[in-house]
Amino acid sequence: MSSSLERGLALPQWVMRSVPSTDGPSGWRARVWPWVLVSVLLVCVAVLLTTGQPLLAVVPAGVALLAAFVWTQPLRYTVFPVVFAQCVFFSPGFDASGALWTNVFDPGYRFVTLYLNKTTPLAFMSISGQELTYVLLFALILTRIVRGQRIDRVGQTKSANVLYFFLALSLVAIVWLEMWGTVRGGNMRSSLFQIRQFLWLPLQTFVLGCAMRDSGDFRRIGIIITLAAIIKAAAGTYLLVTRDTSGGIEPAFMTGHEDSVLYVSVIFVWIAAWVHQQSWQRLLAGAAVVGWLGLAVVLNNRRLAWVGLVGCCLAFYPLIGGRLKRRLKLALLCAAPLIAVYLFLARTHSEGIFSPGAELMGIANTADASTLWRVMENQNMVLTFREHRLFGSGFGHEWFEFVPLPPVSSAYKEYRLIAHNSLLWLMGVAGTIGFMFVWMPIVVGVYLAARSYHHARHSRDRTAAVAVLAIAVCYVNHAWADVGLGTPLPTFLMAVGLALAGKLATETGAWPENVKLASRPADGTDLALPSR
């Protein structure tokens, strides 16, 4: 019946793979498929007769086709477009009336970022489309595990078990801090606002780790993220150039702080790719990507981007060795006087080529209102931590305003639920013990990436390890300076980095599959770094 059904309805092969023969115990599925198709067709006809809009009438069929594809295909084929959508849709930091935004990017932004109770009649959906997608993907993974389906495990490399062990501990710590905060009189509604991204990091890491087969799939994700960053930079540049300034309002940035993590991570990965495998083709491709996204960083006017780029260089330098390191040392020695003169001139010149230097030098300038606010806020974070050094205050509590800050409650009344320096804020919430467990997955991910770099035999694996480090540096930089732990895009990129670190560590032998967490492996596997 399966073959006759396929000929009669002309179903694609990927649908028919889920329709087993009627000879087996699961043959009822083949009999169900025609009824499902007829039901979808009737719904489409009913929508057409009710609304009179042909485009709207095909929506049920499109949804059913998409559901069938996700249900029957390896999960990575679904994750690839999800990754692209997460990275490319954004909200510019100013009111743009261009057709590109209102007609193309706005629907995607509303689904990916905004809560569905604001974009649909479903008032109970206090969740964004992006978050709902990962919940459904997580449920699909569990369903396939329970049913014993191996569709995602064919040819898949196992991830380092130590990473998922500490992700689980991190999740336990988050639940504990939620309970601890509630017992201490914390506000449950406020805690949900604080805890959100801490829950998504382990969930997204798990989904990506289960969906991707190996580091090769993550290289494809890297290409997808690069394309998304290029498109985002192009759209942001267009909106910036065509902005309406008739009201005398000049936008301070192109897209936002979150995109600094995206731009800088992609830039540095392409730089590292050329460093590890120098060729004219790679140089031209890398120069195009780095040049375009470098322009986006300049136009976006976020000084954290330059700090992140410098931080990536400092993290990369200790890893490299041999002739390349000697060349870099010589280049740095020759360029040191020029860099010193450049930074000195950037103190008094902030236009043109001196703009990046001026941004870097402005970080320590307490005369700047933004810098002064952060200094005073950090003082409050440190004093709050001193009040709860060991176990923290728990979620649902505000930090103490020991040092009075300029009033901002009229514009942002929740400002005391989280701070710009979200790392210091987390230390006040979690205390020393809680912070250690919540933050440990980041430490483990960096550790695995560093070990993978030294164990790697191919340049592509070294570049992948550097990608993890670059994402981690940009993520920590953003978390230290501008609410990075509470924003979705940096959290997602960190999840990509962690999932990649787990796969790469197993592939390179940096963390063999047979390593036990509680004891030495029976075969005497040594975790020491290889000699170089």
C-alpha positions in Angstrom: 0.0 0.0 0.0 2.9 2.3 0.7 4.1 2.2 -2.9 0.6 2.7 -4.4 0.0 5.6 -2.0 3.2 7.2 -3.2 2.3 6.8 -6.9 -1.3 8.0 -6.3 -0.6 11.1 -4.3 2.9 11.8 -5.7 4.3 12.4 -2.2 7.9 13.4 -1.9 10.4 10.7 -0.8 11.1 12.4 2.6 7.4 12.1 3.4 7.2 8.5 2.3 10.1 7.5 4.6 7.7 7.9 7.5 5.1 5.7 5.9 6.0 2.1 6.6 4.6 -0.9 4.9 1.2 -2.2 5.9 2.7 -5.6 6.4 4.2 -4.6 9.8 2.6 -3.5 13.0 3.0 0.1 12.1 1.0 -0.2 8.8 -1.8 1.9 10.2 0.3 5.0 9.5 0.0 4.4 5.8 -3.7 4.4 6.1 -3.7 7.6 8.2 -1.7 9.7 5.6 -4.6 10.0 3.1 -7.0 11.2 5.8 -4.4 13.8 7.0 -4.0 15.1 3.5 -7.7 15.2 2.9 -8.2 17.1 6.2 -5.6 19.7 5.3 -7.2 20.1 1.9 -10.6 20.7 3.5 -9.2 23.2 5.9 -7.6 25.1 3.0 -10.9 25.1 1.1 -12.8 26.3 4.2 -10.3 29.2 4.7 -10.6 30.2 1.1 -14.4 30.2 1.2 -14.4 32.1 4.5 -11.8 34.8 3.7 -11.7 34.8 -0.1 -7.9 35.2 0.1 -6.0 32.5 -1.9 -2.7 33.3 -0.1 -4.2 32.9 3.3 -5.9 29.6 2.2 -2.6 27.9 1.5 -1.2 28.6 5.0 -2.6 25.4 6.5 -1.1 23.4 3.8 2.3 25.2 4.3 2.2 24.5 8.0 1.3 20.9 7.5 4.1 20.5 4.9 6.6 22.1 7.3 5.5 19.9 10.2 5.9 16.8 8.0 9.4 17.9 7.0 10.5 18.6 10.6 9.0 15.3 11.8 10.6 13.1 9.2 14.0 14.7 8.5 17.2 14.9 10.5 17.0 17.8 13.0 19.9 19.7 11.6 18.0 20.5 8.4 15.5 22.4 10.6 18.1 24.0 12.8 20.0 25.6 9.9 17.2 28.0 8.9 16.3 28.6 12.6 19.9 29.8 13.2 19.7 32.1 10.2 16.4 33.6 11.3 17.8 34.2 14.9 20.8 36.1 13.6 19.4 38.1 10.7 16.1 39.6 12.2 16.7 42.5 14.4 15.2 45.8 15.6 17.1 48.9 14.8 17.8 51.3 17.6 15.8 54.1 16.1 12.4 54.6 14.3 13.0 53.7 10.7 10.3 54.1 8.1 12.2 52.5 5.2 10.3 49.9 3.0 13.1 47.4 3.7 12.3 47.3 7.4 8.5 47.5 7.4 8.0 45.1 4.5 10.8 42.5 5.0 12.4 42.5 8.4 9.5 43.5 10.6 7.4 40.3 10.4 10.5 38.2 11.1 11.5 40.4 14.0 8.1 40.2 15.6 8.0 36.4 15.4 11.6 35.8 16.5 12.0 38.4 19.3 8.7 39.7 20.5 6.4 37.7 22.9 3.6 36.0 21.0 1.0 37.6 23.2 1.9 40.9 21.6 1.7 39.6 18.0 -1.1 37.1 18.3 -4.5 36.9 20.0 -3.1 34.3 22.4 -2.7 36.3 25.6 -1.2 33.4 27.6 1.8 33.0 25.2 4.4 35.0 27.2 7.1 33.5 25.0 8.8 34.5 21.8 8.6 32.6 18.6 12.4 31.8 18.9 11.9 30.4 22.4 8.8 28.4 21.3 10.8 26.9 18.5 13.5 25.6 20.8 10.9 24.2 23.2 9.3 22.3 20.3 12.7 21.1 19.0 13.5 19.9 22.6 10.2 18.0 22.7 11.0 16.4 19.3 14.4 15.3 20.5 12.9 13.7 23.6 10.2 12.0 21.5 12.8 10.5 19.2 14.8 9.3 22.2 11.8 7.6 23.7 10.8 6.0 20.4 14.4 4.8 19.8 14.7 6.7 16.5 18.3 7.0 15.3 17.7 9.5 12.5 19.8 12.2 14.2 22.4 9.7 15.5 23.6 8.3 12.2 27.2 9.4 11.7 27.0 11.6 14.8 30.0 12.4 17.0 29.3 12.3 20.7 29.9 15.5 22.7 32.2 15.7 25.7 30.2 14.4 28.6 31.9 16.9 31.0 30.2 19.8 29.2 26.6 18.4 29.7 27.4 17.4 33.2 28.2 21.0 34.2 25.3 22.3 32.1 23.0 20.0 34.2 24.6 21.4 37.4 24.1 24.9 36.1 20.4 24.2 35.6 20.1 22.7 39.1 21.8 25.8 40.5 19.4 28.1 38.6 16.4 26.2 40.0 17.9 26.3 43.5 18.4 30.1 43.3 14.8 30.5 42.1 13.6 28.6 45.1 16.0 30.4 47.5 14.9 33.8 46.2 11.2 32.8 46.6 11.8 31.6 50.2 13.5 34.8 51.0 10.4 36.8 49.8 11.4 37.4 46.2 9.0 38.5 43.6 8.1 35.6 41.3 7.2 37.8 38.3 10.5 39.7 38.7 12.4 36.4 38.9 11.0 35.2 35.6 12.4 38.4 34.0 15.8 37.7 35.5 16.1 34.0 35.0 15.0 33.7 31.3 18.3 33.6 29.4 19.9 31.4 32.1 17.4 28.7 31.1 17.8 29.1 27.4 21.6 28.7 27.4 21.6 25.0 28.5 18.5 24.2 26.4 19.8 25.7 23.2 23.2 24.0 23.8 21.5 20.7 24.2 19.4 21.1 21.1 22.3 22.1 19.0 24.5 19.3 20.3 21.8 16.7 19.5 21.0 18.2 16.1 24.5 18.6 14.7 26.4 15.5 13.7 30.0 16.9 14.0 32.1 20.0 13.7 31.5 19.9 10.0 27.9 20.8 10.6 29.0 23.6 12.9 31.2 24.9 10.0 28.0 25.1 8.0 26.4 27.0 10.8 29.4 29.4 10.7 28.8 30.1 7.1 25.1 30.7 7.8 25.9 33.1 10.7 28.4 34.9 8.4 25.7 35.4 5.7 23.2 36.6 8.3 25.7 39.1 9.7 26.4 40.4 6.2 22.7 40.8 5.5 22.1 42.4 8.9 25.0 44.9 8.3 23.6 45.7 4.8 20.1 46.3 6.2 21.4 48.4 9.1 23.6 50.5 6.8 20.6 51.0 4.5 18.4 52.1 7.4 21.1 54.4 8.7 21.7 56.1 5.4 18.0 56.5 4.6 17.0 57.6 8.1 14.7 60.5 8.6 16.5 63.2 10.5 14.0 66.0 9.9 13.2 66.0 13.6 16.8 66.7 14.5 17.3 63.2 16.1 20.5 61.5 15.1 20.6 57.7 15.9 23.4 56.8 18.3 24.0 53.4 16.6 23.0 51.2 13.7 21.6 48.1 15.2 22.6 47.6 18.9 25.0 46.2 21.5 24.0 42.6 20.9 25.2 42.7 17.3 28.7 43.6 18.5 29.1 40.0 19.7 27.9 38.8 16.2 30.1 41.1 14.1 33.3 40.7 16.1 33.0 36.9 16.5 32.5 36.5 12.7 35.4 39.0 11.9 37.8 37.2 14.2 36.9 33.7 13.0 37.7 34.7 9.4 40.9 36.3 10.5 41.8 33.0 12.3 40.8 31.0 9.2 43.4 32.8 7.1 46.1 32.7 9.8 45.7 28.9 10.0 45.6 28.3 6.2 47.1 31.1 4.2 46.0 31.2 0.6 44.9 33.9 -1.9 41.4 32.5 -2.0 41.0 32.6 1.7 42.6 36.0 1.9 40.2 37.5 -0.6 37.1 36.0 1.0 38.3 36.9 4.5 39.1 40.5 3.4 35.7 40.9 1.9 33.9 39.7 5.1 36.2 41.5 7.5 36.0 44.7 5.5 32.3 44.7 5.3 31.6 43.8 8.9 34.4 46.1 10.1 32.4 48.9 8.4 29.4 47.7 10.3 31.3 47.9 13.6 32.3 51.5 12.8 28.8 52.5 11.8 27.3 50.7 14.8 29.4 53.0 17.0 29.6 50.6 20.0 32.9 50.8 21.9 32.4 47.3 23.3 33.0 45.9 19.8 36.6 47.3 19.8 37.2 45.9 23.3 35.9 42.5 22.2 38.2 42.6 19.2 41.3 43.4 21.3 40.2 40.7 23.8 40.0 38.1 21.0 43.5 38.9 19.9 44.8 38.6 23.5 43.1 35.2 23.9 44.4 33.9 20.6 48.0 34.9 21.0 48.9 32.4 23.8 47.6 29.5 21.7 49.7 29.9 18.6 53.3 28.8 18.4 56.2 28.2 16.1 57.1 30.4 13.2 53.7 32.2 13.2 54.2 33.4 16.8 57.7 34.7 16.0 56.3 36.7 13.1 53.6 38.1 15.3 56.1 39.1 18.0 58.2 40.9 15.4 55.1 42.6 13.9 54.0 43.8 17.3 57.4 45.1 18.2 57.6 47.1 15.0 54.0 48.4 15.4 54.1 49.2 19.1 55.4 52.8 18.6 52.7 53.5 15.9 50.0 52.0 18.2 51.1 54.2 21.1 51.1 57.4 18.9 47.7 56.4 17.5 46.1 56.0 20.9 47.7 59.2 22.2 46.2 61.1 19.2 42.9 59.4 19.7 42.5 61.1 23.1 41.9 64.4 21.3 40.7 63.2 17.9 37.6 61.2 17.6 36.7 61.4 13.9 37.8 59.3 10.9 40.5 56.7 11.4 40.8 57.8 15.1 37.2 56.8 15.9 38.1 53.2 17.1 41.0 54.5 19.2 38.7 57.2 20.7 36.1 54.6 21.6 38.8 52.4 23.4 40.3 55.4 25.2 36.8 56.6 26.2 36.1 53.4 28.3 38.1 54.8 31.2 36.9 58.4 30.8 34.7 59.0 33.9 33.7 62.4 32.4 31.5 60.4 30.0 28.0 60.1 31.5 27.6 56.5 30.4 30.9 55.5 31.9 30.2 57.3 35.2 26.8 55.6 35.5 28.4 52.2 35.1 31.1 53.0 37.7 28.5 54.0 40.3 26.4 51.0 39.4 29.3 48.7 39.8 29.9 50.0 43.3 26.4 49.1 44.1 26.9 45.6 42.7 30.0 45.0 44.8 28.3 46.3 48.0 25.3 44.0 47.2 27.5 41.0 46.8 29.1 41.8 50.2 25.7 41.5 51.8 25.2 37.9 50.3 28.7 36.6 49.7 28.1 32.8 50.1 24.6 31.9 48.9 23.4 35.2 47.2 20.0 36.8 47.4 18.4 34.5 45.0 16.3 35.5 42.0 13.3 37.9 42.4 15.2 40.5 44.5 16.4 43.9 43.5 20.0 45.0 44.1 20.7 47.6 46.8 21.2 51.2 45.7 23.8 52.1 48.3 25.2 54.8 46.0 22.3 56.9 44.7 22.1 56.9 40.9 20.6 59.5 38.6 16.8 58.8 38.4 15.9 56.6 35.4 12.8 54.8 36.8 10.5 56.9 34.6 12.1 55.4 31.4 13.1 51.9 32.8 11.4 51.0 36.1 13.0 47.5 36.3 16.6 48.9 36.3 17.3 47.4 39.7 16.3 43.9 38.7 19.5 43.5 36.5 22.5 45.7 36.0 24.7 46.7 33.1 27.5 44.6 34.6 25.5 41.4 34.6 28.5 39.4 35.9 28.7 41.4 39.1 24.9 41.4 39.3 24.9 37.6 39.0 27.5 37.3 41.9 25.1 39.3 44.1 22.2 37.1 43.1 24.0 33.7 43.2 26.7 34.3 45.8 30.1 32.6 45.5 28.7 29.0 45.4 25.8 29.7 43.0 28.0 31.8 40.7 30.5 29.0 40.5 27.9 26.4 39.3 26.0 28.8 37.0 29.2 30.0 35.3 31.0 26.7 35.1 29.8 25.7 31.6 31.5 28.7 30.1 34.7 27.8 31.8 34.4 24.2 30.7 33.7 25.3 27.1 36.8 27.5 27.0 38.8 24.7 28.5 37.7 22.1 25.9 38.3 24.6 23.1 41.8 25.4 24.3 42.6 21.6 24.6 41.1 21.0 21.1 43.3 23.6 19.6 46.4 21.8 20.8 45.1 18.4 19.9 43.9 19.5 16.4 45.6 18.0 13.4 43.8 20.1 10.8 43.7 23.9 10.4 39.9 23.8 10.2 39.7 22.3 13.7 42.1 25.0 15.0 39.9 27.7 13.5 36.8 26.0 15.1 38.5 26.1 18.5 39.3 29.8 18.0 35.7 30.4 17.1 34.6 29.1 20.5 37.2 31.3 22.3 36.1 34.4 20.2 32.4 33.9 21.1 33.3 33.4 24.8 35.4 36.5 24.9 32.7 38.7 23.2 30.0 37.1 25.4 31.9 37.8 28.6 32.8 41.3 27.4 29.2 42.0 26.7 28.1 40.5 30.0 30.6 42.6 31.9 29.6 45.9 30.3 26.0 45.8 29.0 23.5 43.3 30.3 24.9 40.5 28.2 23.5 37.7 30.4 20.0 38.9 29.7 20.0 39.2 25.9 19.0 36.5 23.5 21.5 36.8 20.6 24.7 36.6 22.7 23.2 33.8 24.7 22.4 31.9 21.5 25.9 32.5 20.1 27.4 31.2 23.3 25.2 28.1 23.0 26.6 27.5 19.5 30.2 27.9 21.0 29.5 25.5 23.8 27.9 22.8 21.6 30.8 23.2 19.1 33.4 22.8 21.9 31.7 19.6 23.0 31.9 18.0 19.5 35.3 19.3 18.8 36.8 18.0 22.0 35.7 14.5 21.1 36.8 14.6 17.5 40.3 15.8 18.2 40.8 13.5 21.2 41.0 16.4 23.6 38.3 14.7 25.7 37.9 11.1 24.5 34.5 9.4 24.6 35.5 6.8 27.2 36.7 9.3 29.8 34.8 8.9 33.1 34.1 12.0 35.2 34.6 10.3 38.5 37.6 8.1 37.9 40.5 7.5 35.5 39.6 5.6 32.3 40.2 1.9 32.4 42.4 1.9 29.3 44.7 4.5 30.8 43.7 7.3 28.5 45.8 10.4 29.3 44.3 13.8 29.2 47.7 15.6 29.0 48.3 18.0 26.2 50.2 16.6 23.3 53.8 17.6 22.7 54.2 20.2 20.0 
